C-alpha cells in the first residue's frame, strides 16, 4: 500500500523523499488544500470515507496508511 500512496503523493510533492515516517506538513511541505486533495484521491482509490475526527490525529504517511487499512476492514 505504501508504494501506491507514494505514487499518489508524488503528484503533490516534488523534491522530497517520501517515506512511511514522512510528516505531510513538516517533511513534505504540503499545504492544507493539497492534503485535502490527497485525501480525496485516497478515498477514491480505496473506496473508503475518512472521518474528519480521525484525520485530526494523522500526521505521517504511515498513520494515513494505518487509518485506511482500518477502514477497509
C-alpha positions in Angstrom: 0.0 0.0 0.0 2.9 2.3 0.7 4.1 2.3 -2.9 0.6 3.4 -4.1 0.4 6.1 -1.5 3.9 7.3 -2.6 2.8 7.3 -6.2 -0.3 9.4 -5.4 1.7 11.8 -3.2 4.2 12.4 -6.0 1.6 14.4 -7.8 1.6 16.8 -4.8 5.2 17.0 -3.7 8.4 17.3 -5.7 12.0 17.1 -4.4 11.2 15.4 -1.1 11.9 11.9 -0.2 8.6 10.1 0.7 9.0 7.6 3.5 6.4 6.0 5.8 7.6 8.4 8.6 7.2 11.5 6.4 5.1 14.2 8.0 2.8 15.7 5.5 3.4 19.3 6.5 6.8 19.3 8.2 8.7 17.0 5.9 6.7 17.1 2.6 5.8 20.8 2.9 2.2 20.1 1.8 -0.4 22.8 2.2 -3.7 22.2 3.7 -5.5 22.2 0.4 -3.0 19.8 -1.1 -3.6 17.4 1.8 -7.4 17.6 1.3 -7.0 16.8 -2.4 -4.7 13.9 -1.5 -7.3 12.6 1.0 -9.9 12.7 -1.7 -7.7 10.8 -4.1 -7.1 8.1 -1.4 -10.8 7.8 -0.6 -11.5 7.2 -4.3 -8.6 4.8 -4.7 -9.5 2.6 -1.8 -13.3 3.1 -1.6 -13.3 4.5 1.9 -14.7 7.6 3.6 -12.2 9.0 6.1 -13.9 10.7 9.1 -12.6 14.2 9.9 -12.3 13.4 13.5 -9.8 10.6 12.7 -7.9 12.8 10.3 -7.0 15.2 13.1 -4.6 12.6 14.5 -2.9 11.8 11.2 0.4 13.4 10.7 2.5 10.9 8.8 2.2 8.7 5.7 2.2 5.5 7.8 -0.5 6.9 10.0 -2.7 7.5 7.0 -2.0 4.0 5.6 -2.9 2.5 9.0 -6.2 4.6 9.1 -7.1 3.5 5.5 -6.4 -0.1 6.3 -8.5 0.0 9.4 -11.4 1.5 7.4 -11.2 -1.2 4.7 -12.0 -4.0 7.3 
